[in-house]
Amino acid sequence: MYYDRRVPPELLDLLLPDAALGWVLPWLRSEIGSLAGAHVQTRRDRGGRRQGGLQLYLGRTSPLELRPAGRGAYRLHADPRYREMTPALFATTWTPTSLAAEATALQAHVERAARETLPSFVDGEAVLHAGLMRRYGPLAVEDASIFALDSEARLGFESTPDQQRFEATLRASVGLPAREELPRKLDLVAVGRRGELLLVEVKKDAKGLTRAAWQAACHAARFQALVDEQPGWFNTVLGGVAAERSRVGLLGAARPPALSGVPELVPVIAAPDDRPAWAPAWRAEIAEVRHAAGRWLKGLRLWRLAPDGELVEDLAA
């Protein structure tokens, strides 16, 4: 089992103001970047991203990703629909110098993608998700209450049989009913000011909170298994991600706490809700799940979000 989104420092360095991708962070803060819900995530896996990747998102879709290609070179990647917008960008390898020289073309590609992307990727839940990633990421203020470190988090396994064995045990441990699909991707990995690990499940509205509670329980069990198996993961891996994101400006003016020791795992359900009595309504809806999977929902937090993803209320369940 593994979960490691660290990338080579030289890849992240490309985002620094005077570097090849120095235009990216200012563009995220621009009007079009804001409207498109733009944010940047690091990616790494044991498939095509062994050396990591730097991925620019518009809501929940990505028109541009940069991956190392060896010997100081890089290649750009994206889904076919985005590659077809500007084929020349994806047909060659790049150096930092050539990336810098084509900054205008790269930005034009991203802006075209922002204009033409499917509404489902930048509406509804995608707005909330991107809002959280932006507000508590590159737009974070000095006294931010949370620090957004990763999105669409998925734990990896050495083999498919290993994954299947773990997931069979997970379903039984959580008590997940057969009618419920086992979740594999967590919307947001964040840390709080006390250094607690926040596992956030985001919903577009306050409907379907029973499903959200089951998802939160499963994610808590997954990450507890990871922490049990790799006691140094929190400070070495996630602490490394936090430090690197902070260094290049992906956490704005905020400075995350040092991550060390065994983390406090805090499952979170987050959604907008304009009802005055929203919290009692949420608690009533998830009561059965808390009873069935209470071990994994210990310390559960309920986050009421503004339509743009701002965290406006944070209550204990």
Salt bridges, closest charged atoms under 4 A:
ASP4 OD2 - ARG6 NH2 2.75
ASP4 OD2 - ARG44 NH1 3.03
ASP13 OD1 - ARG247 NH1 2.67
ASP45 OD2 - ARG49 NH1 3.04
GLU65 OE2 - ARG49 NE 2.59
GLU65 OE2 - ARG67 NE 3.10
GLU116 OE2 - ARG112 NE 2.93
GLU125 OE2 - ARG60 NH1 3.04
ASP150 OD2 - ARG5 NH1 2.72
ASP150 OD1 - ARG43 NH1 2.79
GLU152 OE2 - ARG60 NE 3.34
GLU152 OE1 - LYS185 NZ 3.89
GLU158 OE2 - ARG46 NH1 2.50
ASP162 OD1 - ARG165 NH2 2.35
GLU167 OE1 - ARG184 NH2 2.73
GLU167 OE2 - ARG222 NH2 3.20
GLU180 OE1 - ARG211 NH1 3.00
ASP187 OD1 - ARG60 NH2 2.60
GLU196 OE2 - ARG194 NH2 3.55
GLU201 OE2 - LYS203 NZ 3.68
GLU201 OE1 - HIS219 NE2 3.30
GLU244 OE2 - ARG247 NE 3.10
GLU264 OE1 - ARG194 NH1 2.96
ASP273 OD2 - ARG275 NH2 2.66
ASP308 OD2 - ARG135 NH2 2.94
GLU313 OE2 - ARG304 NE 2.79
ASP314 OD1 - ARG301 NE 2.91
